[in-house]
Amino acid sequence: MLELPALILTSVAVFGYINHKFLKLPLTVGLVIIALISGLAVLLFDAVFPFLSLSDILKGWLDEIDFNRTLMNGMLCFLLFAGALHVDLKGLMEAKVHVSILATVGVIISTLINGTFFFYLTAFFGINIEYIYCLIFGVIVSPTDPVAVLALLKRLKVPKRLEAIIGGESLFNDGVAVVVFSVLVTIAFGSSTGHGHGMDVDANTVITLFFKEAFGGALLGIVAGYVTFLFLRSIDDYIIEVIATLALVTGAYSIALSLHISGPIAMVVAGVFIGNTGRQFAMSEKTRVHLTDFWHIIDEILNAALFVLIGFEVIILSAEYSIIGISIFAVIIAVLARFTAVSIPILLLNPIIKRERGEIMILTWAGLKGGISIALALSLPDMEVKPVIIAAAYTVVVFSILIQGLSIERLIKNFHG
């Protein structure tokens, strides 16, 4: 089992070195590109020398990793907490209207547009997919990934208000998207784990499930964050305090999974609370420095490992021409859906809150997708159309990281240079 972490961390170190020495791209983008090229090279090598079966060996390793479980039940809690620690609560509160509407209404609009167009797109290519499965695809490609987005914000000079909206939305809308995904999977398959058959559920059941997950997660985050805050305030030992935050993350996330409430939302709320109130009132300067450095390193290591995994996932994709065509069109639909999901709330709020120059374009293009989308796609139960959904979701994610991630800086400079 030890060879899997060894393989991933060795790849991160080697690819990171290549990127630092030769490509000089932002680390996340560089890692995805190199891992993607490595994956494609393996497939090409296999086509020339099929007896080596390198892609089968790598597929076996990737299947052993279980991307969905590794990210959703493991890495995600640490990544979200680490990201939320750096969120400025004052800026978030000033942008709360935009963040809350984009993270809820925006996700629902994007889900409906992506799902509906995907339904007609697949029908055009001769693949019949039930509408509920198309809506599931719609929600898979709707959240902006906090890992990708926060990595982006670290290196760009964005106006403070826009930075608060982009960062806040990315932290909260993935939690909302996971909740919507759970609701849709429950409707389609009979349970949020995807076992059983579809079930008839009324609007009350859906609304109850949504509010239980979302508000239950937020409440758990506040309670866990406050209990940890009291603990931190009563002691001055940075080692114990760092361990206490680790206990908060692992403990609260485990409780969320057991109670079937939103772990991602709990992590974001707890992280914002500890990063602001906790830092200010419960820590010495020495603890603040050590805690910040510790979570920064955790964030960077897991971040790098995640983006290498994203690049390697190309090996599991189907190469049928119809699926390639669907995947390319799915990228265009995803960008248009994101533009619409941003435009409607921003334009409705415009009479009340004046918007920044180029706000709609920047928010659209800064909506990077990431590991959460791939993890949700891979978590679907085995069914005939699963390869189509995975391939299309993967293409949307890679496009957003490589093309949007590399061009967003120029777009921001055009409006705020």
C-alpha positions in Angstrom: 0.0 0.0 0.0 3.0 2.3 0.7 4.0 2.4 -3.0 0.9 4.5 -3.9 1.8 7.6 -1.7 5.5 7.0 -2.7 4.5 7.1 -6.4 2.4 10.3 -6.0 4.9 12.2 -3.9 7.8 11.2 -6.2 5.8 12.4 -9.2 5.0 15.7 -7.4 8.8 16.2 -6.6 10.0 15.3 -10.1 7.2 17.2 -12.0 7.6 20.1 -9.6 11.4 20.2 -10.4 10.7 20.1 -14.2 8.2 22.9 -13.9 10.4 25.0 -11.7 13.5 24.6 -13.9 11.9 24.6 -17.4 8.2 25.4 -17.7 8.1 28.1 -15.0 4.3 27.9 -14.9 2.1 28.2 -11.8 2.7 25.0 -9.9 -0.8 23.6 -10.1 -1.0 24.2 -13.9 2.5 22.9 -14.5 1.8 19.7 -12.5 -1.4 19.0 -14.4 0.3 19.5 -17.8 3.3 17.3 -17.0 1.1 14.5 -15.5 -1.3 14.8 -18.4 1.6 14.4 -20.9 3.0 11.5 -18.9 -0.4 9.8 -19.0 -0.8 10.3 -22.7 2.8 9.1 -23.3 2.0 5.9 -21.4 -1.1 5.4 -23.6 1.0 6.0 -26.8 3.7 3.7 -25.5 1.1 1.0 -24.9 -0.2 1.4 -28.5 3.3 0.8 -29.9 4.3 -1.9 -27.4 0.9 -3.5 -26.3 2.6 -6.4 -24.6 4.0 -4.1 -21.8 0.5 -3.2 -20.6 1.7 -0.1 -18.8 -1.7 1.6 -18.9 -3.3 -1.4 -17.3 -0.7 -1.3 -14.5 -1.3 2.4 -14.0 -5.1 2.0 -14.2 -4.8 -0.7 -11.4 -2.9 1.8 -9.2 -5.4 4.6 -9.9 -8.3 2.2 -9.1 -6.6 1.3 -5.9 -6.4 4.9 -4.9 -10.2 5.4 -5.3 -10.0 9.1 -6.3 -13.5 9.8 -5.0 -12.9 8.4 -1.5 -9.4 9.8 -1.2 -10.5 13.3 -2.0 -14.1 13.5 -0.6 -13.4 11.6 2.6 -9.8 12.4 3.1 -8.0 15.3 1.4 -10.9 17.7 1.0 -11.4 18.4 4.8 -7.8 19.5 5.1 -7.8 21.5 1.9 -11.0 23.3 2.7 -10.0 24.1 6.3 -6.6 25.4 5.1 -8.2 27.6 2.5 -10.8 29.0 4.8 -8.1 29.9 7.4 -6.9 32.6 5.1 -10.3 34.1 4.4 -10.7 37.7 5.7 -14.1 37.6 7.6 -14.6 41.4 7.1 -14.2 41.1 3.3 -16.4 38.0 3.3 -19.1 39.8 5.2 -19.0 42.8 2.8 -19.4 40.4 -0.1 -21.9 38.1 1.7 -24.8 38.9 -0.6 -22.9 38.1 -3.8 -21.2 35.0 -2.3 -24.4 33.5 -0.9 -26.4 34.1 -4.1 -23.6 32.8 -6.4 -23.0 29.8 -4.2 -26.7 28.8 -4.2 -28.8 30.3 -7.0 -25.7 30.3 -9.3 -25.1 26.6 -8.7 -28.7 25.7 -9.4 -28.8 27.8 -12.6 -25.5 26.3 -13.8 -26.8 22.8 -13.0 -30.0 23.3 -15.0 -28.2 24.8 -18.1 -25.4 22.2 -18.1 -27.8 19.4 -17.6 -30.4 20.4 -20.2 -27.9 21.1 -22.9 -26.0 17.9 -22.1 -29.3 16.0 -22.6 -29.7 17.4 -26.1 -26.0 17.1 -26.9 -25.8 13.4 -26.1 -29.0 12.8 -28.0 -27.5 14.5 -31.0 -24.5 12.1 -30.8 -26.9 9.1 -30.6 -26.5 8.4 -26.8 -29.7 8.3 -24.8 -29.2 9.5 -21.3 -32.1 10.0 -18.9 -32.6 13.7 -17.9 -31.9 13.1 -14.2 -28.4 11.7 -15.1 -27.8 14.8 -17.2 -28.7 17.0 -14.3 -26.2 15.0 -12.2 -23.6 15.8 -14.8 -24.8 19.5 -14.6 -24.1 19.7 -10.9 -20.8 17.8 -11.3 -19.3 20.6 -13.5 -21.0 23.5 -11.7 -18.8 24.1 -8.6 -15.8 26.3 -8.8 -13.1 24.3 -7.1 -11.7 26.1 -4.0 -8.3 24.4 -4.3 -7.8 25.6 -7.9 -9.3 29.0 -7.3 -7.4 29.8 -4.0 -4.1 28.7 -5.7 -5.0 31.2 -8.5 -5.8 34.1 -6.1 -2.4 33.6 -4.3 -0.5 34.8 -7.4 -2.9 37.4 -8.8 -3.5 41.0 -7.8 -7.3 41.2 -7.8 -9.4 44.1 -6.3 -10.2 43.2 -2.7 -14.0 43.0 -3.2 -13.6 40.8 -6.2 -11.1 38.6 -4.4 -13.6 38.2 -1.5 -16.4 37.2 -3.9 -14.2 34.8 -5.9 -12.6 33.1 -2.9 -15.8 33.0 -0.8 -17.9 31.6 -3.6 -15.4 28.9 -4.3 -15.3 27.8 -0.7 -19.1 27.7 -0.3 -20.4 26.6 -3.7 -18.6 23.3 -3.7 -20.4 22.4 -0.4 -23.7 23.4 -1.9 -22.9 21.5 -5.1 -22.1 18.3 -3.1 -25.5 18.7 -1.3 -27.4 19.1 -4.6 -25.4 16.1 -6.0 -26.5 14.0 -3.0 -30.2 15.1 -3.5 -30.1 14.2 -7.3 -28.3 10.9 -6.7 -30.9 10.0 -4.1 -33.7 10.8 -6.6 -31.9 8.8 -9.4 -30.6 5.8 -7.5 -32.5 5.7 -4.2 -29.6 6.7 -1.8 -26.8 9.2 -1.7 -24.3 6.3 -2.0 -25.8 5.3 -5.3 -27.1 1.9 -4.3 -30.6 0.8 -5.1 -32.9 2.1 -7.7 -34.5 5.5 -8.4 -37.2 6.7 -6.0 -40.1 9.0 -6.2 -39.5 11.9 -3.8 -41.6 15.0 -3.4 -40.5 18.6 -3.2 -40.7 18.6 0.6 -38.3 15.6 0.9 -35.8 17.4 -1.4 -36.0 20.7 0.5 -35.7 18.9 3.8 -32.7 16.9 2.6 -31.0 20.0 1.2 -31.5 22.1 4.4 -30.5 19.2 6.7 -27.2 18.8 4.9 -26.4 22.5 4.3 -27.6 24.0 7.7 -26.5 20.9 9.6 -23.0 21.3 8.2 -22.9 25.1 9.0 -24.1 24.5 12.6 -21.6 21.7 13.1 -18.8 24.0 11.8 -19.8 26.8 14.3 -20.0 24.4 17.3 -16.8 22.5 16.5 -15.0 25.8 15.8 -16.2 27.4 19.0 -15.3 24.4 21.2 -11.8 24.4 19.6 -11.6 28.2 20.1 -12.2 27.7 23.9 -9.6 25.0 24.0 -7.0 27.2 22.2 -7.7 30.2 24.4 -7.1 28.2 27.6 -3.6 27.0 26.6 -0.4 28.5 25.2 1.6 25.6 23.6 1.8 25.8 19.8 2.3 22.1 19.3 -0.8 21.1 21.2 -2.8 23.9 19.5 -1.7 22.7 16.0 -2.8 19.2 17.0 -6.1 20.6 18.3 -6.9 22.1 14.8 -6.0 18.7 13.2 -8.4 17.1 15.7 -11.1 19.7 14.8 -10.7 18.9 11.1 -10.7 15.1 11.3 -13.2 14.9 14.1 -15.8 17.3 12.7 -15.6 15.8 9.2 -16.1 12.3 10.6 -19.1 13.5 12.6 -20.5 15.1 9.4 -20.1 11.9 7.4 -21.8 9.9 10.2 -24.7 12.3 10.5 -25.1 12.7 6.7 -24.7 16.5 6.8 -22.3 18.6 4.7 -18.7 18.1 5.8 -17.3 20.6 3.3 -19.6 23.4 4.6 -18.6 22.5 8.2 -14.9 22.8 7.3 -15.3 26.2 5.7 -17.3 27.6 8.6 -14.9 26.2 11.2 -11.9 27.4 9.2 -13.2 31.0 8.8 -14.0 31.0 12.5 -10.6 29.8 13.7 -8.7 31.9 11.0 -10.3 35.1 12.2 -11.7 34.9 15.8 -9.4 32.1 16.9 -6.3 33.8 15.5 -7.1 37.2 17.0 -8.3 36.2 20.5 -7.0 32.7 21.3 -3.4 32.5 20.0 0.0 34.0 20.9 2.1 35.4 18.0 4.3 32.3 18.1 1.3 30.0 17.8 -0.1 32.1 14.9 3.1 31.8 13.0 3.5 28.0 13.5 -0.2 27.3 12.8 -0.2 29.4 9.6 3.0 27.7 8.4 1.8 24.2 9.3 -1.5 24.6 7.4 0.2 26.3 4.5 2.5 23.3 4.0 -0.3 20.8 4.4 -2.3 22.8 1.8 0.6 22.9 -0.7 1.5 19.2 -0.4 -2.1 18.0 -0.8 -2.8 20.5 -3.5 0.2 19.3 -5.5 -0.7 15.6 -5.0 -4.3 16.3 -6.1 -3.3 18.1 -9.4 -0.9 15.3 -10.3 -3.7 12.8 -9.8 -6.0 14.9 -12.0 -3.4 14.8 -14.8 -3.0 11.0 -14.4 -6.8 10.4 -14.6 -6.5 10.8 -18.4 -5.4 7.1 -18.5 -8.9 5.9 -17.4 -10.8 7.8 -20.1 -12.6 6.2 -23.0 -11.3 7.3 -26.5 -14.5 6.8 -28.5 -15.0 9.5 -31.1 -18.5 10.3 -30.0 -17.4 10.8 -26.4 -14.5 13.0 -27.6 -17.1 15.2 -29.5 -19.4 15.4 -26.6 -16.6 16.3 -24.3 -15.5 19.2 -26.5 -19.0 20.6 -26.7 -19.4 20.1 -23.0 -16.6 22.6 -22.4 -18.4 25.3 -24.4 -21.7 24.6 -22.6 -19.9 24.8 -19.2 -18.4 28.2 -19.9 -21.8 29.6 -21.2 -23.6 28.1 -18.2 -21.0 29.7 -15.8 -21.4 33.1 -17.7 -25.2 32.9 -17.3 -25.1 31.7 -13.7 -22.9 34.7 -12.8 -24.7 37.3 -15.0 -28.2 36.8 -13.7 -27.4 37.3 -10.0 -24.9 40.1 -10.6 -27.3 42.1 -12.9 -30.2 41.6 -10.5 -28.0 43.0 -7.7 -26.6 45.8 -9.8 -29.2 48.4 -8.8 -28.4 47.7 -5.1 -24.6 47.0 -5.2 -22.5 48.7 -7.9 -20.2 46.2 -9.6 -16.5 46.4 -10.4 -15.2 46.9 -14.0 -15.4 43.5 -15.9 -16.8 41.8 -12.9 -19.0 39.3 -14.8 -16.2 38.4 -17.2 -13.7 38.0 -14.4 -16.0 35.9 -12.2 -16.9 33.7 -15.3 -13.3 33.0 -16.3 -12.0 32.7 -12.7 -14.5 29.9 -12.1 -12.0 27.1 -12.3 -13.1 23.5 -11.9 -11.0 20.9 -10.1 -10.8 17.7 -8.2 -14.2 17.9 -6.7 -15.9 17.6 -10.1 -13.8 14.5 -11.0 -14.4 12.9 -7.6 -18.1 13.3 -7.9 -18.1 11.9 -11.4 -16.1 8.9 -10.3 -18.4 8.3 -7.3 -21.3 7.5 -9.6 -22.4 3.8 -9.5 -21.4 1.7 -12.5 -23.8 2.3 -15.4 -23.7 2.4 -19.2 -23.4 6.2 -19.5 -20.8 6.6 -16.7 -17.8 6.8 -19.1 -19.5 9.6 -21.1 -20.1 11.6 -17.9 -16.5 11.1 -16.6 -14.9 12.0 -19.9 -17.0 15.2 -20.3 -16.4 16.2 -16.7 -12.6 15.6 -17.0 -12.4 17.6 -20.2 -14.2 20.6 -18.6 -11.8 20.4 -15.6 -8.6 20.2 -17.6 -9.8 23.0 -19.9 -10.5 25.3 -17.0 -7.2 24.6 -15.2 -5.0 24.9 -18.3 -6.7 27.5 -20.5 -8.6 29.6 -18.0 -5.9 29.3 -15.3 -3.2 30.5 -17.7 -5.2 33.4 -19.3 -7.1 34.8 -16.3 -4.2 37.1 -15.3 -4.3 38.8 -18.7 -8.0 39.2 -18.4 -7.8 40.8 -15.0 -5.0 43.2 -16.2 -7.2 44.3 -19.1 -9.8 45.6 -16.6 -7.6 46.4 -13.6 -4.1 46.9 -15.1 
